[in-house]
Amino acid sequence: MSCLAETATARSWLFRVVVATLFGLLVLPLAIVVATAFDASSAVVFPPTELSLRWFGELLASRTWLRSLANSLLVATGTSALSMLVGTTAALGLRGYDGRFRSGLVGLALLPLLVPGVVIAVTLLTFFSAFGLQQSYFALALAHSLWATPLTFSVMQSTFARFDWQLHEAAMDLGASRLTAFRTVVVPEVRAGLVVAALVAFIVSLQEFVMALFLSGPDTRTVPVQAWNSLRQSLDPLVSVVSTLLLAAVLLLVLLGGALAGLDRLATDT
């Protein structure tokens, strides 16, 4: 009994250490960024000397930052749509395939996640430059999709695996076409998975920096790239403000996905 008690105590102590470490590495830096966004001084100061919404007003008056925010939202929306189209189609294509090449095809679909962003960015920059598209929204959305599509593919694979496909077959037996049966029977049952996959792709694009740095231009610069340019010159308080807004947006999207699919299922699928 004493050995069991000692083991339980050791596990409890280890759990506390892990929680404290994660808190120190993740929560504290984010808290510092949020705190500096509400400081009234003209420099990034922690702890704040005076709480104020001054820099949020400065953000609304900055055409450069507002354009970057609009660019990020536009690219993220395009990335989400493109990744959903390709990822969902691939998941459907592999759903009924149990051949010996299945593992290889799944690995091929996940391969872009293992390729460094710099390699992808340089390759795409060379490719798009041949067509004059290196600083376009299309180039950014396609580049971000290379990382977002494997994630949407994984989410939809898990979602389709939980669906009872006999319902789809029954609808076809009753005279519905394959497309009609999918739209009226499958989509309503997997709607939560579709939304979660779209949110994951949106978040991936929203925070991606490396490929955006290579492929964006003055008119298509996203928030991470604009933040990088600002920090190269000085510690701009607007960077803290925009970082706070992005953090709030990501938390909101995660909570939305958790409300639709459940936090346990969201964590499992992604």
C-alpha positions as CSV (number, residue, x, y, z in Angstrom):
1,M,0.0,0.0,0.0
2,S,2.9,2.4,0.8
3,C,4.4,1.8,-2.7
4,L,1.0,2.7,-4.3
5,A,0.8,5.8,-2.2
6,E,4.4,6.8,-3.1
7,T,3.6,6.2,-6.8
8,A,0.4,8.3,-6.6
9,T,2.4,11.1,-4.8
10,A,5.1,11.0,-7.5
11,R,2.5,11.2,-10.3
12,S,0.8,14.1,-8.5
13,W,4.1,16.0,-8.1
14,L,5.0,15.3,-11.8
15,F,1.6,16.6,-12.9
16,R,2.1,19.8,-11.0
17,V,5.5,20.3,-12.5
18,V,4.2,19.8,-16.0
19,V,1.3,22.2,-15.4
20,A,3.6,24.9,-13.9
21,T,6.0,24.5,-16.8
22,L,3.3,24.9,-19.4
23,F,1.9,27.9,-17.5
24,G,5.3,29.5,-17.5
25,L,6.1,28.8,-21.1
26,L,2.7,29.6,-22.6
27,V,0.4,31.6,-20.4
28,L,2.8,34.1,-18.9
29,P,4.3,35.4,-22.2
30,L,0.7,35.7,-23.6
31,A,-0.3,37.6,-20.5
32,I,2.6,40.0,-20.9
33,V,1.7,40.7,-24.5
34,V,-2.0,41.4,-23.6
35,A,-0.9,43.6,-20.7
36,T,1.4,45.7,-22.8
37,A,-1.5,46.3,-25.3
38,F,-3.4,48.2,-22.6
39,D,-0.5,50.4,-21.6
40,A,-0.8,54.2,-22.2
41,S,2.9,54.9,-22.7
42,S,4.5,55.3,-26.1
43,A,6.8,52.3,-25.6
44,V,6.2,48.6,-24.8
45,V,6.4,48.6,-21.0
46,F,5.7,45.8,-18.5
47,P,4.1,46.0,-16.1
48,P,1.9,48.8,-17.5
49,T,2.3,52.2,-16.0
50,E,-1.3,53.3,-16.8
51,L,-4.1,51.2,-18.3
52,S,-5.6,52.7,-21.4
53,L,-7.3,51.9,-24.7
54,R,-5.1,54.4,-26.5
55,W,-3.4,52.0,-28.8
56,F,-6.6,50.3,-29.8
57,G,-7.7,53.7,-31.1
58,E,-4.4,54.2,-32.9
59,L,-4.9,50.8,-34.6
60,L,-8.3,51.9,-35.9
61,A,-6.6,55.0,-37.4
62,S,-3.7,53.1,-39.0
63,R,-4.5,52.3,-42.7
64,T,-1.4,50.1,-42.8
65,W,-2.5,47.8,-40.0
66,L,-6.1,47.8,-41.0
67,R,-5.0,46.7,-44.5
68,S,-2.9,43.9,-43.0
69,L,-5.8,42.8,-40.8
70,A,-8.1,42.7,-43.9
71,N,-5.4,40.8,-45.9
72,S,-5.1,38.2,-43.1
73,L,-8.8,37.7,-43.0
74,L,-9.1,37.4,-46.8
75,V,-6.2,35.0,-47.1
76,A,-7.5,32.9,-44.2
77,T,-10.9,32.7,-45.7
78,G,-9.5,31.6,-49.1
79,T,-7.2,29.1,-47.4
80,S,-10.1,27.6,-45.4
81,A,-12.2,27.2,-48.5
82,L,-9.4,25.7,-50.6
83,S,-8.3,23.4,-47.9
84,M,-11.8,22.2,-47.2
85,L,-12.4,21.4,-50.9
86,V,-9.2,19.4,-51.2
87,G,-9.1,17.9,-47.8
88,T,-12.7,16.8,-47.8
89,T,-12.4,15.3,-51.3
90,A,-9.3,13.4,-50.4
91,A,-10.9,12.0,-47.2
92,L,-13.9,10.9,-49.2
93,G,-11.7,9.3,-51.8
94,L,-9.8,7.2,-49.2
95,R,-12.9,6.4,-47.1
96,G,-13.7,3.2,-49.0
97,Y,-10.2,2.3,-50.1
98,D,-8.4,-0.5,-48.1
99,G,-5.7,-1.4,-50.5
100,R,-2.1,-1.9,-49.7
101,F,-1.3,1.7,-50.8
102,R,-3.6,3.3,-48.3
103,S,-0.9,4.0,-45.7
104,G,1.3,5.5,-48.4
105,L,-1.5,7.8,-49.7
106,V,-2.3,9.0,-46.2
107,G,1.4,9.7,-45.6
108,L,1.6,11.6,-48.8
109,A,-1.4,13.7,-47.8
110,L,0.4,14.6,-44.5
111,L,3.8,15.1,-46.1
112,P,3.6,19.0,-46.5
113,L,3.5,19.2,-42.7
114,L,7.0,17.7,-42.5
115,V,8.5,20.1,-45.1
116,P,10.1,23.3,-43.7
117,G,8.2,26.4,-44.5
118,V,11.2,28.1,-45.9
119,V,11.6,25.3,-48.5
120,I,8.0,25.5,-49.5
121,A,8.2,29.3,-49.6
122,V,11.3,29.4,-51.9
123,T,9.8,26.8,-54.2
124,L,6.5,28.6,-54.5
125,L,8.2,32.0,-54.9
126,T,10.2,30.6,-57.9
127,F,7.1,29.0,-59.4
128,F,4.7,31.9,-59.0
129,S,7.3,34.4,-60.2
130,A,7.2,32.8,-63.6
131,F,3.5,33.8,-63.8
132,G,3.8,37.2,-62.0
133,L,1.7,35.9,-59.1
134,Q,4.3,36.0,-56.3
135,Q,2.6,38.8,-54.4
136,S,-1.0,37.8,-55.0
137,Y,-3.7,36.7,-52.6
138,F,-4.0,33.5,-54.6
139,A,-0.3,32.6,-54.0
140,L,-0.7,33.2,-50.2
141,A,-3.9,31.2,-49.9
142,L,-2.4,28.3,-51.9
143,A,0.8,28.3,-49.9
144,H,-1.1,28.3,-46.6
145,S,-3.3,25.5,-47.9
146,L,-0.3,23.3,-48.2
147,W,-0.1,23.2,-44.4
148,A,-3.9,23.5,-43.7
149,T,-5.1,20.8,-46.1
150,P,-3.4,17.9,-44.2
151,L,-5.1,19.0,-41.0
152,T,-8.6,19.3,-42.7
153,F,-7.9,15.9,-44.3
154,S,-7.2,14.4,-40.9
155,V,-10.3,16.0,-39.3
156,M,-12.6,14.9,-42.1
157,Q,-11.1,11.4,-42.0
158,S,-12.0,11.1,-38.4
159,T,-15.4,12.6,-39.0
160,F,-16.3,10.3,-41.8
161,A,-15.1,7.3,-39.9
162,R,-17.8,8.0,-37.2
163,F,-20.6,8.3,-39.8
164,D,-22.9,5.4,-40.5
165,W,-22.6,5.2,-44.3
166,Q,-25.5,2.7,-44.5
167,L,-27.7,5.8,-44.2
168,H,-26.1,7.1,-47.4
169,E,-26.6,3.8,-49.2
170,A,-30.3,3.6,-48.0
171,A,-31.0,7.1,-49.4
172,M,-29.5,5.9,-52.8
173,D,-31.6,2.8,-52.6
174,L,-34.7,5.0,-52.3
175,G,-33.9,6.8,-55.5
176,A,-31.6,9.7,-54.5
177,S,-28.6,10.4,-56.6
178,R,-25.2,10.1,-55.0
179,L,-24.8,13.8,-54.8
180,T,-28.3,14.4,-53.4
181,A,-27.8,11.6,-50.8
182,F,-24.5,13.1,-49.7
183,R,-26.0,16.6,-49.5
184,T,-29.2,15.7,-47.7
185,V,-28.0,12.8,-45.5
186,V,-24.2,13.0,-44.9
187,V,-23.6,16.7,-44.7
188,P,-26.2,17.4,-41.9
189,E,-24.6,14.6,-39.8
190,V,-21.0,15.7,-40.3
191,R,-21.7,19.4,-40.2
192,A,-19.8,19.8,-36.9
193,G,-16.7,18.2,-38.4
194,L,-16.9,20.4,-41.4
195,V,-17.0,23.5,-39.3
196,V,-14.1,22.3,-37.1
197,A,-12.0,21.6,-40.1
198,A,-12.7,25.0,-41.6
199,L,-11.8,26.7,-38.4
200,V,-8.6,24.8,-38.1
201,A,-7.6,25.9,-41.6
202,F,-8.6,29.4,-40.9
203,I,-6.4,29.6,-37.7
204,V,-3.4,28.0,-39.5
205,S,-3.5,30.7,-42.2
206,L,-4.2,33.5,-39.7
207,Q,-0.9,32.9,-37.8
208,E,1.4,31.6,-40.6
209,F,4.5,33.8,-41.1
210,V,7.3,32.2,-43.0
211,M,5.6,31.6,-46.3
212,A,3.7,34.9,-46.1
213,L,7.1,36.7,-45.6
214,F,8.3,35.3,-48.9
215,L,5.1,35.6,-51.0
216,S,3.4,38.8,-49.8
217,G,4.0,42.3,-51.1
218,P,3.2,45.8,-49.9
219,D,-0.5,45.4,-50.8
220,T,-0.9,41.8,-49.6
221,R,1.1,41.9,-46.4
222,T,-0.6,39.9,-43.6
223,V,-0.5,40.7,-39.9
224,P,2.4,38.5,-38.9
225,V,4.5,40.0,-41.7
226,Q,3.5,43.6,-40.8
227,A,4.4,42.8,-37.2
228,W,7.8,41.6,-38.2
229,N,8.5,44.7,-40.3
230,S,7.4,46.9,-37.4
231,L,9.5,45.1,-34.8
232,R,12.6,45.4,-37.0
233,Q,12.4,49.2,-36.5
234,S,11.3,49.5,-32.9
235,L,9.0,48.0,-30.3
236,D,5.8,49.3,-31.7
237,P,2.9,49.0,-29.1
238,L,0.5,48.3,-32.1
239,V,2.2,44.9,-32.4
240,S,0.9,44.1,-28.9
241,V,-2.5,45.3,-29.7
242,V,-2.8,43.3,-32.9
243,S,-1.3,40.2,-31.2
244,T,-4.0,40.6,-28.5
245,L,-6.7,40.8,-31.1
246,L,-5.4,37.7,-32.9
247,L,-5.2,35.8,-29.6
248,A,-8.8,36.7,-28.8
249,A,-9.9,35.6,-32.3
250,V,-8.1,32.3,-32.0
251,L,-9.6,31.6,-28.6
252,L,-13.0,32.5,-29.9
253,L,-12.7,30.2,-32.8
254,V,-11.5,27.4,-30.6
255,L,-14.4,27.9,-28.2
256,L,-16.8,27.9,-31.2
257,G,-15.3,24.7,-32.5
258,G,-15.5,23.2,-29.0
259,A,-19.2,24.2,-28.7
260,L,-20.0,22.6,-32.0
261,A,-18.1,19.4,-31.7
262,G,-17.1,19.2,-28.0
263,L,-13.7,20.0,-26.7
264,D,-12.7,16.3,-26.3
265,R,-13.6,15.6,-29.9
266,L,-11.9,18.8,-31.1
267,A,-8.7,17.8,-29.4
268,T,-8.9,14.3,-30.7
269,D,-9.6,15.3,-34.3
270,T,-6.9,17.9,-34.5
